[in-house]
Amino acid sequence: MLNGERKEAVKGETGICVGCKQKVIAKCGAVKIHHWAHVSLSQCDSWWESETLWHREWKEGFAPEFREVSFYDETSQEFHRADIHTSNGITIELQNSAINTDELQSRERFYPKLIWIVNGLKFKGFKVVKSIPNPLDPLLQHYEFCISEHLSLMRTKDILTEKSPPEILTFYHEELNNIPFSTAFYSFSWRNPHQSWLNASCPIFIDLGGHFLYRLRKRHQISSNYSYLQLVSKKDFIKKYSGR
């Protein structure tokens, strides 16, 4: 806050944090984006991370009143500031840096309706591999996806009868060659996966740049759950949650 109004950082100015009400000073150098910096972070949001241009560009897709919305829980006496909180009660957290499982679960408990947008360009060894059939296609109800970079399936009945080893089928097999592939669903590989994201409860959308997001999905299976990606238009996402 600067002179009673929410303002971007202005060189030479001192303001008040909208959350903890402590003093902040404007940092307007030539390298980092212009921002407000706390003199002391000891009383502010413990989930704080440095704002980047990536954060700023996402926030600008939403009305100013939806950005940097503060919440205080009387029971736990926790104060936190949501990156985006929309009029329909959806909280969107923009995560640029790595996060551990404890903090991720704490945020998911604190915000009742939470959606994650994660900067996937920071992921090491992450790669979208190929388009796949819709994993929820009824034609696949009697099959399970193998956990492999190579697209293959096993019959559920073979798994239930503990046939060892279950026959591995590709989509060239006569049982599967009539199942259509989709341009909305993709397999991926992740050499060093962040387990916190794979175990999250709330929706996760991975931003790899460009005009699309990849929603991280999970197909529940008897053998082992299969994670995959669903392509989502960034424009449609913002339109859906911005109220514009």
Phi, psi and omega per residue, in radians:
M1 nan 2.310 3.112
L2 -2.268 2.034 -3.087
N3 0.951 0.695 3.063
G4 1.439 0.059 -3.140
E5 -2.246 2.634 3.042
R6 -1.259 2.159 -3.080
K7 -2.378 2.642 2.956
E8 -1.203 2.797 -3.138
A9 -1.068 2.330 3.135
V10 -2.125 2.205 -3.040
K11 -0.903 2.272 3.089
G12 1.512 -0.073 -3.063
E13 -1.663 2.762 3.033
T14 -2.147 2.311 -3.117
G15 -2.231 -2.946 3.137
I16 -2.143 2.292 3.117
C17 -1.109 2.326 -3.134
V18 -1.173 -0.336 -3.109
G19 -1.636 -1.158 -3.026
C20 -1.574 -0.113 3.104
K21 1.167 0.298 3.094
Q22 -1.618 2.911 -3.062
K23 -1.238 2.409 3.033
V24 -2.238 2.614 3.130
I25 -2.084 2.583 -3.100
A26 -1.337 2.275 3.050
K27 -1.970 1.894 -3.040
C28 -2.252 1.094 -3.139
G29 -1.538 -2.972 -3.068
A30 -1.706 -0.128 -3.063
V31 -1.805 -1.064 -3.136
K32 -1.478 2.768 3.079
I33 -1.129 2.627 3.140
H34 -1.103 2.322 -3.081
H35 -2.713 2.877 3.024
W36 -1.603 2.423 3.131
A37 -2.154 2.324 3.090
H38 -1.157 2.499 2.943
V39 -1.199 -0.673 3.048
S40 -2.500 2.300 -3.139
L41 -1.633 0.059 -2.968
S42 -1.083 -0.461 -3.086
Q43 -1.912 0.147 -3.092
C44 -1.792 -2.970 -3.036
D45 -1.066 2.122 -3.123
S46 -1.230 -0.230 3.123
W47 -1.644 0.161 -3.087
W48 -1.079 2.494 2.935
E49 -2.411 2.690 -3.104
S50 -1.018 2.351 3.130
E51 -1.387 2.359 3.128
T52 -1.986 3.053 3.065
L53 -1.073 -0.580 3.099
W54 -1.050 -0.827 3.069
H55 -1.005 -0.840 -3.032
R56 -1.077 -0.762 -3.120
E57 -1.136 -0.661 3.097
W58 -1.148 -0.773 -3.101
K59 -1.106 -0.577 -3.113
E60 -1.196 -0.209 3.051
G61 -1.357 -0.117 -3.088
F62 -2.132 2.666 -3.127
A63 -1.043 2.567 -3.102
P64 -0.911 -0.635 -3.104
E65 -1.234 -0.203 3.099
F66 -1.606 -0.116 -3.039
R67 -1.708 2.513 3.047
E68 0.880 1.059 -3.114
V69 -1.688 2.225 -3.043
S70 -1.613 2.507 3.104
F71 -2.341 2.500 3.084
Y72 -2.301 2.209 3.119
D73 -1.709 1.988 -3.102
E74 -1.108 -0.638 -3.086
T75 -1.166 -0.912 -3.115
S76 -1.525 -0.200 -3.082
Q77 1.004 0.669 3.099
E78 -1.759 2.408 3.004
F79 -1.983 2.289 3.070
H80 -2.515 2.697 -3.100
R81 -2.118 2.016 -3.141
A82 -1.300 2.442 3.082
D83 -1.056 -0.813 3.131
I84 -2.459 2.330 3.046
H85 -2.408 1.996 -2.976
T86 -1.591 2.973 -3.076
S87 -1.159 -0.328 3.110
N88 -1.655 0.262 3.036
G89 1.475 0.142 3.119
I90 -1.498 2.265 3.024
T91 -1.790 2.300 3.097
I92 -2.037 2.062 3.098
E93 -1.777 2.241 -3.138
L94 -1.722 2.002 -3.047
Q95 -2.022 1.966 -3.109
N96 -1.699 -0.502 -3.075
S97 -1.884 2.971 3.116
A98 -1.134 2.678 -3.131
I99 -2.433 2.439 3.126
N100 -1.512 2.871 -3.036
T101 -1.095 -0.679 -3.121
D102 -1.072 -0.794 -3.133
E103 -1.203 -0.701 3.121
L104 -1.029 -0.804 -3.132
Q105 -1.179 -0.586 3.089
S106 -1.109 -0.739 3.122
R107 -1.167 -0.694 -3.135
E108 -1.156 -0.514 3.056
R109 -1.330 -0.622 -3.042
F110 -1.256 -0.731 -3.119
Y111 -1.757 2.047 -3.051
P112 -1.082 -0.665 -3.120
K113 -2.185 1.562 -3.005
L114 -1.931 2.424 3.001
I115 -2.206 2.343 3.089
W116 -1.711 2.383 2.856
I117 -2.063 2.119 -3.008
V118 -2.029 2.384 3.090
N119 -1.333 1.660 -3.089
G120 -1.229 -0.247 3.104
L121 -1.192 -0.235 3.082
K122 -1.532 -0.191 -3.131
F123 -1.267 2.320 3.069
K124 -1.607 2.328 3.089
G125 1.277 0.339 -3.140
F126 -1.692 2.297 -3.092
K127 -2.592 2.250 2.982
V128 -1.305 2.229 -2.981
V129 -1.677 -1.161 -3.045
K130 -2.759 2.799 3.064
S131 -1.240 2.639 -3.103
I132 -2.382 2.889 2.992
P133 -1.126 2.765 3.030
N134 -1.034 2.022 -3.102
P135 -1.053 -0.302 3.123
L136 -1.714 0.170 3.085
D137 -1.029 2.237 3.132
P138 -0.957 -0.448 3.128
L139 -1.163 -0.281 -3.117
L140 -1.805 0.161 -3.026
Q141 -1.112 -0.372 -3.126
H142 -1.799 0.312 -3.112
Y143 -2.318 2.755 3.048
E144 -2.218 2.461 3.112
F145 -1.297 2.396 3.026
C146 -1.340 2.532 3.086
I147 -1.458 1.545 -3.030
S148 -2.779 2.681 3.046
E149 -1.188 -0.410 3.118
H150 -1.557 2.190 -3.057
L151 -1.212 1.957 -3.110
S152 -2.688 2.842 -3.053
L153 -2.329 2.852 2.977
M154 -2.218 2.626 3.046
R155 -1.286 2.362 3.124
T156 -1.080 -0.664 -3.120
K157 -1.103 -0.573 3.098
D158 -1.174 -0.630 3.134
I159 -1.229 -0.737 -3.106
L160 -1.174 -0.603 3.129
T161 -1.527 0.036 3.111
E162 1.014 0.643 3.034
K163 -1.095 2.257 -3.033
S164 -2.151 2.134 -0.241
P165 -1.455 2.704 3.089
P166 -1.087 2.567 3.109
E167 -1.186 2.323 3.127
I168 -1.647 2.194 -3.082
L169 -1.999 2.432 2.981
T170 -1.792 3.024 -3.110
F171 -1.358 0.051 2.973
Y172 -1.488 -0.236 -3.126
H173 -1.142 2.544 -3.070
E174 -1.064 -0.428 3.109
E175 -1.279 -0.380 -2.948
L176 -2.100 -0.180 -2.959
N177 -1.259 -0.078 3.072
N178 -1.720 0.061 -3.117
I179 -1.496 2.145 -3.062
P180 -1.295 2.507 3.008
F181 -1.485 2.780 -3.074
S182 -2.172 2.564 3.054
T183 -1.549 0.079 -3.123
A184 -1.789 -0.197 -3.061
F185 -2.231 2.453 -3.029
Y186 -2.451 2.569 2.955
S187 -1.526 2.846 3.128
F188 -2.591 2.795 3.014
S189 -2.117 2.590 -3.123
W190 -2.528 1.778 -3.007
R191 -1.113 -0.707 3.127
N192 -2.214 1.297 -3.010
P193 -1.162 2.572 2.999
H194 -1.484 1.861 -3.054
Q195 -1.080 -0.482 3.138
S196 -1.056 -0.677 3.127
W197 -1.265 -0.665 -3.122
L198 -1.189 -0.395 -3.102
N199 -1.827 0.115 -3.108
A200 -1.171 2.675 3.133
S201 -1.677 -0.508 -3.067
C202 -1.588 2.776 -3.130
P203 -1.033 2.434 3.135
I204 -2.160 2.221 3.067
F205 -2.030 2.159 -3.090
I206 -1.704 2.204 -3.132
D207 -1.744 1.975 3.099
L208 -1.876 0.310 -3.094
G209 1.545 2.956 3.119
G210 1.410 -2.767 -2.988
H211 -1.694 0.071 -3.066
F212 -2.280 2.708 2.974
L213 -1.958 2.799 3.040
Y214 -2.082 1.961 3.098
R215 -1.414 2.245 3.125
L216 -1.376 2.045 -3.099
R217 -2.005 2.842 3.129
K218 -2.409 2.242 3.049
R219 -1.740 2.082 -3.113
H220 -1.358 2.216 -3.053
Q221 -2.352 2.792 3.126
I222 -1.214 -0.767 -3.071
S223 -1.234 -1.018 3.132
S224 -2.920 2.399 -3.097
N225 -1.088 2.500 -3.063
Y226 -1.915 2.088 3.120
S227 -1.631 2.439 -3.139
Y228 -2.629 3.108 -3.064
L229 -2.085 2.493 3.032
Q230 -2.042 2.201 -3.114
L231 -1.308 2.295 -3.119
V232 -2.346 2.301 3.084
S233 -1.149 2.252 3.111
K234 -1.098 -0.653 3.114
K235 -1.089 -0.775 3.137
D236 -1.166 -0.651 3.114
F237 -1.062 -0.857 -3.120
I238 -1.125 -0.716 3.125
K239 -1.074 -0.695 -3.101
K240 -1.160 -0.719 -3.003
Y241 -1.791 -0.189 -3.104
S242 -1.505 -0.340 -3.084
G243 1.365 0.212 -3.124
R244 -1.668 nan nan
